[in-house]
Amino acid sequence: MAMLALIVYPMFYGLYLSFFNTNLVNKWKFVGFKYYLQAITKSDFYSSVFLTFGFMILVVAGHFILGFILANCLNKKFIGRTFLRVIFMLPWLFPESVIALLFTWIMNPMYGILNSILKGLGLISSSISWLGSAKLAFPAVVFACIWKGYPLVMTMVLSGMQSISQDLYEAAEIDGANKWRQFLNITIPSLKPVLTTTLILDSVWWFKQYTLVYTMTNGGPGTATNLISLNIYGTAFNDLQFGKAAAWGIIVFIICYIISKVYRMVLKDE
């Protein structure tokens, strides 16, 4: 019943709304597939979707690079390993709104600690408006999202690495394989199921990201960080076009489903 009430009903109700021009109060005009056709013919929808794809690719790539490096380091035996594992997990435990406010403070052009550090190192001479610049806001948000989300990849990869038998590495070493060959021929194939699941979850999660980006930039400056999730929210609650927002939400759901199917096809087990 909980699944029906929290997932199935909202999905079908959203699909129902997408066929109406409605404000959910006194305006209910049936428009059929009008909003779907508008979405695939309007440039602002495409630009928002492409921006979101770029955002997702950069964030997920950052998660996997940083997650792999840390997982590989934390998989080795050394004093304080458990303590460091807890420390590196902390970003995932904090709410997204808290992370967003933290980075907004760090990047503040007037009293932010980032500008103070860069000035102290002599790298900049004047304060930089990281979130107020159309060129810098997008990479700044991507950096914050990478910092927030890498623990998921790190934890999944680390757990997968610990399940790989050491006998495989010992046999490979006897055969003369160096660390890089061992990584390519033992670690990666052994982690393939874990990587596939993690890649799907991480990609879908950050494709529909809303809270962190909204709190940091609200889609600005201009449309520099106007992801499709923020576009849908603004269409619904600022423009009161709930039918149009619902139609765009259904399209995003389909895109996320296609992403997961493509990943499964490309990374299917041989």
Order of alpha helices (4+ residues) and beta strands (2+ residues): alpha-beta-beta-alpha-alpha-alpha-alpha-alpha-alpha-alpha-alpha-alpha-alpha-alpha-alpha
